[in-house]
Amino acid sequence: EAERADALSYLDAQPDASLGGLTAIPVVEHLEPAYLARFLETAFHKLAPGAPIVLETINPGCWMAFFEAYLRDLTHAQPIHADVLRFLVQTAGFSSVDIQYRSPVTDADRLDRVNWPGADAPPAVLDAISALNANADKLNARLFGFMDYAVVGRR
């Protein structure tokens, strides 16, 4: 059974502690900050004790996700860093709040490392390759991590 309604209006209409769980995939990046805060507070009161809340969204900490997915949708209100969403969920009263990263960027989309030429290569070449590979690893970690994340908590 499905019902079409505004998320907050729908939650407001439910009895307190009546819901067995709440999942929003991908929704929170479409909500303005004040609305998101009210949504989380209301969800806390409407969920039964121990019930889970699962909020999945685009990971703006992954540049590929931000530029390839987030910016292409004009209905996105704002990117939400995983630590910020976890904090908002905790502030609303949820416990056991965890971040789960999902959808890793494929190796084909990551920066390549330079192949090691062997110990007989000149030291300057070995130093340059080592520096290039270290920088590729840093950029891959920052730019090409996980496309999505979910914040999961319990009432």
N, CA and C atoms as an extended XYZ file, in Angstrom:
465
Properties=species:S:1:pos:R:3:atomname:S:1:resname:S:1:resid:I:1 pbc="F F F"
N         0.854       -1.175        0.000 N   GLU     1
C         0.000        0.000        0.000 CA  GLU     1
C         0.896        1.232        0.000 C   GLU     1
N         0.613        2.180       -0.862 N   ALA     2
C         1.419        3.393       -0.974 CA  ALA     2
C         0.535        4.610       -0.776 C   ALA     2
N         1.145        5.650       -0.283 N   GLU     3
C         0.443        6.913       -0.076 CA  GLU     3
C         1.347        8.035       -0.547 C   GLU     3
N         0.784        8.988       -1.255 N   ARG     4
C         1.563       10.144       -1.714 CA  ARG     4
C         1.339       11.285       -0.732 C   ARG     4
N         2.450       11.755       -0.136 N   ALA     5
C         2.339       12.828        0.850 CA  ALA     5
C         3.710       13.446        1.061 C   ALA     5
N         3.707       14.639        1.598 N   ASP     6
C         4.946       15.268        2.051 CA  ASP     6
C         5.481       14.436        3.206 C   ASP     6
N         6.803       14.229        3.252 N   ALA     7
C         7.401       13.350        4.258 CA  ALA     7
C         7.056       13.760        5.678 C   ALA     7
N         7.209       15.039        5.986 N   LEU     8
C         6.943       15.504        7.346 CA  LEU     8
C         5.454       15.427        7.679 C   LEU     8
N         4.594       15.782        6.740 N   SER     9
C         3.144       15.684        6.963 CA  SER     9
C         2.730       14.238        7.211 C   SER     9
N         3.323       13.328        6.433 N   TYR    10
C         2.995       11.918        6.616 CA  TYR    10
C         3.420       11.446        8.005 C   TYR    10
N         4.655       11.776        8.390 N   LEU    11
C         5.133       11.356        9.715 CA  LEU    11
C         4.292       11.958       10.834 C   LEU    11
N         3.950       13.236       10.706 N   ASP    12
C         3.130       13.897       11.733 CA  ASP    12
C         1.806       13.180       11.958 C   ASP    12
N         1.262       12.601       10.901 N   ALA    13
C        -0.046       11.946       10.991 CA  ALA    13
C         0.027       10.558       11.639 C   ALA    13
N         1.224       10.020       11.852 N   GLN    14
C         1.375        8.683       12.433 CA  GLN    14
C         1.380        8.768       13.958 C   GLN    14
N         0.863        7.750       14.617 N   PRO    15
C         0.922        7.737       16.089 CA  PRO    15
C         2.376        7.611       16.564 C   PRO    15
N         2.655        8.183       17.710 N   ASP    16
C         3.993        8.067       18.295 CA  ASP    16
C         4.348        6.596       18.510 C   ASP    16
N         5.616        6.260       18.292 N   ALA    17
C         6.173        4.922       18.511 CA  ALA    17
C         5.464        3.836       17.712 C   ALA    17
N         4.918        4.199       16.543 N   SER    18
C         4.129        3.233       15.772 CA  SER    18
C         4.866        2.631       14.576 C   SER    18
N         5.970        3.215       14.166 N   LEU    19
C         6.640        2.747       12.951 CA  LEU    19
C         7.769        1.779       13.286 C   LEU    19
N         7.862        0.706       12.518 N   GLY    20
C         8.884       -0.307       12.732 CA  GLY    20
C        10.209        0.005       12.077 C   GLY    20
N        10.274        1.063       11.302 N   GLY    21
C        11.514        1.479       10.651 CA  GLY    21
C        11.224        2.586        9.663 C   GLY    21
N        12.283        3.278        9.268 N   LEU    22
C        12.150        4.355        8.289 CA  LEU    22
C        13.376        4.316        7.388 C   LEU    22
N        13.130        4.326        6.075 N   THR    23
C        14.191        4.331        5.086 CA  THR    23
C        13.952        5.483        4.133 C   THR    23
N        15.013        6.255        3.863 N   ALA    24
C        14.934        7.365        2.901 CA  ALA    24
C        16.157        7.269        1.996 C   ALA    24
N        15.937        6.828        0.748 N   ILE    25
C        17.021        6.579       -0.205 CA  ILE    25
C        16.641        7.166       -1.555 C   ILE    25
N        17.353        8.012       -2.153 N   PRO    26
C        18.086        9.151       -1.627 CA  PRO    26
C        17.121       10.309       -1.491 C   PRO    26
N        16.992       10.817       -0.309 N   VAL    27
C        16.015       11.860       -0.006 CA  VAL    27
C        16.648       13.059        0.703 C   VAL    27
N        17.465       12.821        1.705 N   VAL    28
C        17.895       13.903        2.603 CA  VAL    28
C        18.613       15.045        1.889 C   VAL    28
N        19.288       14.763        0.775 N   GLU    29
C        19.986       15.832        0.052 CA  GLU    29
C        19.018       16.780       -0.654 C   GLU    29
N        17.746       16.426       -0.690 N   HIS    30
C        16.707       17.270       -1.291 CA  HIS    30
C        16.024       18.165       -0.255 C   HIS    30
N        16.362       18.007        1.028 N   LEU    31
C        15.681       18.722        2.107 CA  LEU    31
C        16.508       19.911        2.586 C   LEU    31
N        15.839       21.027        2.823 N   GLU    32
C        16.498       22.197        3.412 CA  GLU    32
C        16.866       21.873        4.862 C   GLU    32
N        17.899       22.502        5.420 N   PRO    33
C        18.368       22.153        6.770 CA  PRO    33
C        17.289       22.183        7.856 C   PRO    33
N        16.477       23.205        7.905 N   ALA    34
C        15.450       23.286        8.956 CA  ALA    34
C        14.421       22.164        8.794 C   ALA    34
N        14.039       21.875        7.563 N   TYR    35
C        13.086       20.803        7.297 CA  TYR    35
C        13.698       19.458        7.686 C   TYR    35
N        14.970       19.249        7.332 N   LEU    36
C        15.652       17.999        7.668 CA  LEU    36
C        15.692       17.797        9.182 C   LEU    36
N        15.995       18.838        9.926 N   ALA    37
C        16.028       18.735       11.390 CA  ALA    37
C        14.654       18.361       11.944 C   ALA    37
N        13.588       18.993       11.453 N   ARG    38
C        12.227       18.657       11.905 CA  ARG    38
C        11.854       17.231       11.507 C   ARG    38
N        12.258       16.842       10.294 N   PHE    39
C        11.996       15.487        9.808 CA  PHE    39
C        12.632       14.449       10.739 C   PHE    39
N        13.885       14.663       11.116 N   LEU    40
C        14.585       13.713       11.984 CA  LEU    40
C        13.983       13.676       13.388 C   LEU    40
N        13.644       14.839       13.938 N   GLU    41
C        13.018       14.881       15.262 CA  GLU    41
C        11.670       14.174       15.259 C   GLU    41
N        10.881       14.414       14.225 N   THR    42
C         9.574       13.776       14.114 CA  THR    42
C         9.730       12.269       13.933 C   THR    42
N        10.667       11.867       13.088 N   ALA    43
C        10.911       10.436       12.875 CA  ALA    43
C        11.258        9.744       14.186 C   ALA    43
N        12.074       10.400       15.002 N   PHE    44
C        12.451        9.813       16.286 CA  PHE    44
C        11.212        9.506       17.131 C   PHE    44
N        10.275       10.414       17.177 N   HIS    45
C         9.070       10.213       17.993 CA  HIS    45
C         8.114        9.195       17.388 C   HIS    45
N         8.114        9.060       16.077 N   LYS    46
C         7.166        8.158       15.418 CA  LYS    46
C         7.669        6.725       15.332 C   LYS    46
N         8.978        6.529       15.424 N   LEU    47
C         9.533        5.179       15.377 CA  LEU    47
C         9.379        4.492       16.730 C   LEU    47
N         9.151        3.192       16.678 N   ALA    48
C         9.062        2.391       17.901 CA  ALA    48
C        10.448        2.254       18.515 C   ALA    48
N        10.528        2.076       19.826 N   PRO    49
C        11.837        1.869       20.456 CA  PRO    49
C        12.600        0.725       19.778 C   PRO    49
N        13.866        0.966       19.467 N   GLY    50
C        14.707       -0.025       18.799 CA  GLY    50
C        14.583       -0.051       17.293 C   GLY    50
N        13.610        0.685       16.733 N   ALA    51
C        13.400        0.678       15.281 CA  ALA    51
C        14.544        1.405       14.570 C   ALA    51
N        14.919        0.920       13.380 N   PRO    52
C        16.019        1.547       12.648 CA  PRO    52
C        15.567        2.713       11.770 C   PRO    52
N        16.502        3.625       11.552 N   ILE    53
C        16.355        4.661       10.543 CA  ILE    53
C        17.556        4.497        9.613 C   ILE    53
N        17.307        4.507        8.303 N   VAL    54
C        18.355        4.343        7.299 CA  VAL    54
C        18.212        5.486        6.302 C   VAL    54
N        19.257        6.303        6.231 N   LEU    55
C        19.260        7.458        5.336 CA  LEU    55
C        20.453        7.337        4.394 C   LEU    55
N        20.182        7.071        3.125 N   GLU    56
C        21.274        6.943        2.148 CA  GLU    56
C        21.275        8.154        1.234 C   GLU    56
N        22.480        8.626        0.892 N   THR    57
C        22.618        9.800        0.045 CA  THR    57
C        23.928        9.749       -0.729 C   THR    57
N        24.058       10.649       -1.668 N   ILE    58
C        25.292       10.788       -2.442 CA  ILE    58
C        26.401       11.274       -1.513 C   ILE    58
N        27.588       10.736       -1.683 N   ASN    59
C        28.729       11.105       -0.854 CA  ASN    59
C        29.458       12.299       -1.473 C   ASN    59
N        29.255       13.524       -0.940 N   PRO    60
C        29.945       14.674       -1.520 CA  PRO    60
C        31.443       14.669       -1.244 C   PRO    60
N        31.901       13.776       -0.351 N   GLY    61
C        33.325       13.630       -0.105 CA  GLY    61
C        34.038       12.901       -1.230 C   GLY    61
N        33.282       12.313       -2.123 N   CYS    62
C        33.822       11.659       -3.316 CA  CYS    62
C        33.553       12.607       -4.489 C   CYS    62
N        34.619       13.198       -5.004 N   TRP    63
C        34.434       14.188       -6.070 CA  TRP    63
C        33.723       13.605       -7.283 C   TRP    63
N        33.986       12.374       -7.599 N   MET    64
C        33.330       11.759       -8.749 CA  MET    64
C        31.819       11.722       -8.529 C   MET    64
N        31.387       11.325       -7.336 N   ALA    65
C        29.957       11.298       -7.037 CA  ALA    65
C        29.373       12.702       -7.069 C   ALA    65
N        30.108       13.657       -6.502 N   PHE    66
C        29.621       15.033       -6.448 CA  PHE    66
C        29.428       15.605       -7.853 C   PHE    66
N        30.434       15.448       -8.700 N   PHE    67
C        30.358       16.039      -10.033 CA  PHE    67
C        29.530       15.219      -11.011 C   PHE    67
N        29.523       13.899      -10.878 N   GLU    68
C        28.797       13.049      -11.819 CA  GLU    68
C        27.327       12.841      -11.442 C   GLU    68
N        27.006       12.944      -10.168 N   ALA    69
C        25.628       12.669       -9.739 CA  ALA    69
C        24.979       13.868       -9.063 C   ALA    69
N        25.628       14.400       -8.040 N   TYR    70
C        24.994       15.450       -7.250 CA  TYR    70
C        24.669       16.691       -8.085 C   TYR    70
N        25.633       17.212       -8.802 N   LEU    71
C        25.441       18.464       -9.550 CA  LEU    71
C        24.484       18.338      -10.725 C   LEU    71
N        24.186       17.145      -11.159 N   ARG    72
C        23.304       16.950      -12.319 CA  ARG    72
C        21.817       17.031      -11.969 C   ARG    72
N        21.501       17.093      -10.692 N   ASP    73
C        20.100       17.124      -10.259 CA  ASP    73
C        19.821       18.472       -9.598 C   ASP    73
N        19.057       19.308      -10.274 N   LEU    74
C        18.764       20.648       -9.769 CA  LEU    74
C        17.871       20.646       -8.538 C   LEU    74
N        17.263       19.507       -8.211 N   THR    75
C        16.396       19.459       -7.033 CA  THR    75
C        17.175       19.211       -5.742 C   THR    75
N        18.479       18.968       -5.842 N   HIS    76
C        19.279       18.806       -4.625 CA  HIS    76
C        19.383       20.142       -3.907 C   HIS    76
N        19.074       20.138       -2.619 N   ALA    77
C        19.114       21.367       -1.823 CA  ALA    77
C        20.531       21.679       -1.373 C   ALA    77
N        21.261       20.633       -0.947 N   GLN    78
C        22.637       20.828       -0.485 CA  GLN    78
C        23.300       19.479       -0.303 C   GLN    78
N        24.613       19.435       -0.517 N   PRO    79
C        25.321       18.192       -0.202 CA  PRO    79
C        25.447       18.071        1.314 C   PRO    79
N        25.437       16.842        1.805 N   ILE    80
C        25.539       16.618        3.248 CA  ILE    80
C        26.699       15.663        3.504 C   ILE    80
N        27.711       16.144        4.177 N   HIS    81
C        28.852       15.311        4.537 CA  HIS    81
C        28.378       14.235        5.508 C   HIS    81
N        28.964       13.063        5.410 N   ALA    82
C        28.548       11.932        6.248 CA  ALA    82
C        28.627       12.250        7.738 C   ALA    82
N        29.678       12.945        8.151 N   ASP    83
C        29.807       13.281        9.579 CA  ASP    83
C        28.705       14.234       10.033 C   ASP    83
N        28.282       15.129        9.159 N   VAL    84
C        27.215       16.074        9.497 CA  VAL    84
C        25.883       15.343        9.636 C   VAL    84
N        25.572       14.452        8.693 N   LEU    85
C        24.308       13.715        8.784 CA  LEU    85
C        24.303       12.817       10.018 C   LEU    85
N        25.416       12.178       10.318 N   ARG    86
C        25.485       11.360       11.541 CA  ARG    86
C        25.209       12.229       12.772 C   ARG    86
N        25.819       13.416       12.822 N   PHE    87
C        25.606       14.332       13.945 CA  PHE    87
C        24.131       14.734       14.044 C   PHE    87
N        23.491       15.051       12.925 N   LEU    88
C        22.079       15.442       12.942 CA  LEU    88
C        21.197       14.305       13.446 C   LEU    88
N        21.497       13.090       13.026 N   VAL    89
C        20.717       11.930       13.470 CA  VAL    89
C        20.918       11.716       14.971 C   VAL    89
N        22.135       11.839       15.445 N   GLN    90
C        22.402       11.708       16.882 CA  GLN    90
C        21.717       12.813       17.674 C   GLN    90
N        21.760       14.035       17.152 N   THR    91
C        21.135       15.174       17.828 CA  THR    91
C        19.629       14.996       17.948 C   THR    91
N        19.029       14.316       16.977 N   ALA    92
C        17.586       14.065       17.022 CA  ALA    92
C        17.226       13.008       18.063 C   ALA    92
N        18.239       12.335       18.635 N   GLY    93
C        17.981       11.376       19.703 CA  GLY    93
C        18.315        9.934       19.381 C   GLY    93
N        18.676        9.646       18.152 N   PHE    94
C        18.963        8.265       17.768 CA  PHE    94
C        20.277        7.791       18.382 C   PHE    94
N        20.373        6.483       18.605 N   SER    95
C        21.592        5.900       19.169 CA  SER    95
C        22.170        4.887       18.193 C   SER    95
N        23.337        4.366       18.543 N   SER    96
C        24.036        3.384       17.696 CA  SER    96
C        24.113        3.872       16.250 C   SER    96
N        24.419        5.146       16.078 N   VAL    97
C        24.441        5.745       14.749 CA  VAL    97
C        25.773        5.435       14.084 C   VAL    97
N        25.693        4.897       12.881 N   ASP    98
C        26.871        4.441       12.155 CA  ASP    98
C        26.805        4.936       10.714 C   ASP    98
N        27.971        5.129       10.116 N   ILE    99
C        28.066        5.480        8.699 CA  ILE    99
C        28.515        4.237        7.949 C   ILE    99
N        27.792        3.887        6.889 N   GLN   100
C        28.155        2.755        6.037 CA  GLN   100
C        28.383        3.279        4.629 C   GLN   100
N        29.615        3.143        4.148 N   TYR   101
C        29.942        3.609        2.797 CA  TYR   101
C        29.609        2.520        1.792 C   TYR   101
N        29.083        2.962        0.627 N   ARG   102
C        28.605        2.020       -0.386 CA  ARG   102
C        29.042        2.474       -1.774 C   ARG   102
N        28.979        1.576       -2.718 N   SER   103
C        29.257        1.849       -4.127 CA  SER   103
C        30.647        2.431       -4.345 C   SER   103
N        31.689        1.631       -4.146 N   PRO   104
C        33.031        2.162       -4.378 CA  PRO   104
C        33.254        2.491       -5.848 C   PRO   104
N        34.055        3.511       -6.090 N   VAL   105
C        34.450        3.851       -7.450 CA  VAL   105
C        35.295        2.689       -7.973 C   VAL   105
N        35.070        2.300       -9.211 N   THR   106
C        35.807        1.168       -9.775 CA  THR   106
C        37.269        1.525      -10.008 C   THR   106
N        38.103        0.513      -10.017 N   ASP   107
C        39.528        0.727      -10.279 CA  ASP   107
C        39.755        1.379      -11.637 C   ASP   107
N        38.904        1.082      -12.610 N   ALA   108
C        39.054        1.667      -13.942 CA  ALA   108
C        38.859        3.182      -13.931 C   ALA   108
N        38.134        3.700      -12.935 N   ASP   109
C        37.885        5.137      -12.839 CA  ASP   109
C        38.866        5.849      -11.905 C   ASP   109
N        39.768        5.109      -11.308 N   ARG   110
C        40.761        5.694      -10.403 CA  ARG   110
C        42.030        6.063      -11.179 C   ARG   110
N        42.854        6.894      -10.581 N   LEU   111
C        44.141        7.242      -11.174 CA  LEU   111
C        45.070        6.033      -11.110 C   LEU   111
N        45.790        5.800      -12.195 N   ASP   112
C        46.727        4.682      -12.240 CA  ASP   112
C        48.004        5.006      -11.480 C   ASP   112
N        48.601        3.978      -10.934 N   ARG   113
C        49.918        4.093      -10.313 CA  ARG   113
C        50.958        3.800      -11.389 C   ARG   113
N        52.126        4.345      -11.240 N   VAL   114
C        53.228        4.109      -12.169 CA  VAL   114
C        53.883        2.785      -11.799 C   VAL   114
N        54.150        1.945      -12.793 N   ASN   115
C        54.807        0.657      -12.542 CA  ASN   115
C        56.239        0.880      -12.080 C   ASN   115
N        56.658        0.053      -11.140 N   TRP   116
C        58.009        0.128      -10.588 CA  TRP   116
C        58.971       -0.445      -11.617 C   TRP   116
N        60.007        0.323      -12.019 N   PRO   117
C        60.894       -0.130      -13.103 CA  PRO   117
C        61.919       -1.175      -12.680 C   PRO   117
N        62.118       -1.333      -11.389 N   GLY   118
C        63.130       -2.271      -10.908 CA  GLY   118
C        64.203       -1.536      -10.137 C   GLY   118
N        64.932       -2.263       -9.335 N   ALA   119
C        65.922       -1.659       -8.450 CA  ALA   119
C        67.108       -1.073       -9.195 C   ALA   119
N        67.311       -1.460      -10.457 N   ASP   120
C        68.463       -0.950      -11.197 CA  ASP   120
C        68.197        0.411      -11.848 C   ASP   120
N        66.985        0.951      -11.685 N   ALA   121
C        66.683        2.286      -12.232 CA  ALA   121
C        67.422        3.342      -11.420 C   ALA   121
N        67.714        4.480      -12.040 N   PRO   122
C        68.407        5.553      -11.317 CA  PRO   122
C        67.601        5.994      -10.084 C   PRO   122
N        68.288        6.347       -9.001 N   PRO   123
C        67.595        6.758       -7.773 CA  PRO   123
C        66.609        7.906       -7.992 C   PRO   123
N        66.927        8.838       -8.855 N   ALA   124
C        66.021        9.963       -9.106 CA  ALA   124
C        64.704        9.473       -9.723 C   ALA   124
N        64.796        8.478      -10.594 N   VAL   125
C        63.588        7.900      -11.216 CA  VAL   125
C        62.763        7.177      -10.152 C   VAL   125
N        63.441        6.400       -9.309 N   LEU   126
C        62.734        5.683       -8.246 CA  LEU   126
C        62.045        6.649       -7.285 C   LEU   126
N        62.731        7.745       -6.944 N   ASP   127
C        62.139        8.757       -6.061 CA  ASP   127
C        60.923        9.410       -6.714 C   ASP   127
N        61.020        9.715       -8.003 N   ALA   128
C        59.909       10.350       -8.724 CA  ALA   128
C        58.703        9.413       -8.799 C   ALA   128
N        58.947        8.141       -9.089 N   ILE   129
C        57.851        7.161       -9.161 CA  ILE   129
C        57.204        6.988       -7.790 C   ILE   129
N        58.019        6.941       -6.767 N   SER   130
C        57.487        6.815       -5.412 CA  SER   130
C        56.592        8.002       -5.062 C   SER   130
N        57.043        9.217       -5.405 N   ALA   131
C        56.250       10.422       -5.122 CA  ALA   131
C        54.966       10.432       -5.945 C   ALA   131
N        55.050       10.074       -7.237 N   LEU   132
C        53.852       10.031       -8.084 CA  LEU   132
C        52.829        9.042       -7.547 C   LEU   132
N        53.297        7.853       -7.160 N   ASN   133
C        52.380        6.838       -6.643 CA  ASN   133
C        51.753        7.261       -5.313 C   ASN   133
N        52.537        7.896       -4.457 N   ALA   134
C        51.990        8.377       -3.177 CA  ALA   134
C        50.916        9.430       -3.426 C   ALA   134
N        51.160       10.326       -4.381 N   ASN   135
C        50.163       11.351       -4.699 CA  ASN   135
C        48.929       10.754       -5.372 C   ASN   135
N        49.119        9.760       -6.240 N   ALA   136
C        47.971        9.082       -6.861 CA  ALA   136
C        47.125        8.410       -5.778 C   ALA   136
N        47.768        7.783       -4.800 N   ASP   137
C        47.033        7.131       -3.709 CA  ASP   137
C        46.233        8.154       -2.894 C   ASP   137
N        46.841        9.311       -2.606 N   LYS   138
C        46.131       10.365       -1.857 CA  LYS   138
C        44.930       10.880       -2.647 C   LYS   138
N        45.136       11.153       -3.918 N   LEU   139
C        44.027       11.653       -4.746 CA  LEU   139
C        42.936       10.609       -4.888 C   LEU   139
N        43.302        9.350       -5.084 N   ASN   140
C        42.290        8.293       -5.187 CA  ASN   140
C        41.458        8.204       -3.911 C   ASN   140
N        42.106        8.318       -2.763 N   ALA   141
C        41.383        8.247       -1.487 CA  ALA   141
C        40.437        9.431       -1.324 C   ALA   141
N        40.850       10.609       -1.758 N   ARG   142
C        40.034       11.814       -1.572 CA  ARG   142
C        38.987       12.013       -2.664 C   ARG   142
N        39.335       11.704       -3.885 N   LEU   143
C        38.450       12.008       -5.007 CA  LEU   143
C        37.599       10.830       -5.462 C   LEU   143
N        38.090        9.631       -5.258 N   PHE   144
C        37.451        8.461       -5.848 CA  PHE   144
C        37.198        7.373       -4.810 C   PHE   144
N        36.543        7.735       -3.725 N   GLY   145
C        36.243        6.783       -2.657 CA  GLY   145
C        34.947        6.040       -2.927 C   GLY   145
N        33.947        6.316       -2.129 N   PHE   146
C        32.640        5.659       -2.241 CA  PHE   146
C        31.613        6.658       -2.758 C   PHE   146
N        30.795        6.243       -3.700 N   MET   147
C        29.816        7.128       -4.332 CA  MET   147
C        28.667        7.495       -3.376 C   MET   147
N        28.312        6.604       -2.493 N   ASP   148
C        27.169        6.808       -1.599 CA  ASP   148
C        27.552        6.413       -0.180 C   ASP   148
N        26.729        6.868        0.752 N   TYR   149
C        26.856        6.394        2.130 CA  TYR   149
C        25.464        6.355        2.731 C   TYR   149
N        25.350        5.582        3.783 N   ALA   150
C        24.099        5.513        4.552 CA  ALA   150
C        24.422        5.779        6.018 C   ALA   150
N        23.586        6.557        6.649 N   VAL   151
C        23.644        6.714        8.093 CA  VAL   151
C        22.526        5.846        8.651 C   VAL   151
N        22.911        4.950        9.556 N   VAL   152
C        21.965        4.009       10.146 CA  VAL   152
C        21.967        4.217       11.655 C   VAL   152
N        20.803        4.369       12.225 N   GLY   153
C        20.679        4.552       13.656 CA  GLY   153
C        19.489        3.785       14.202 C   GLY   153
N        19.351        3.827       15.504 N   ARG   154
C        18.232        3.149       16.172 CA  ARG   154
C        17.526        4.112       17.112 C   ARG   154
N        16.214        3.995       17.162 N   ARG   155
C        15.393        4.778       18.094 CA  ARG   155
C        15.649        4.288       19.483 C   ARG   155
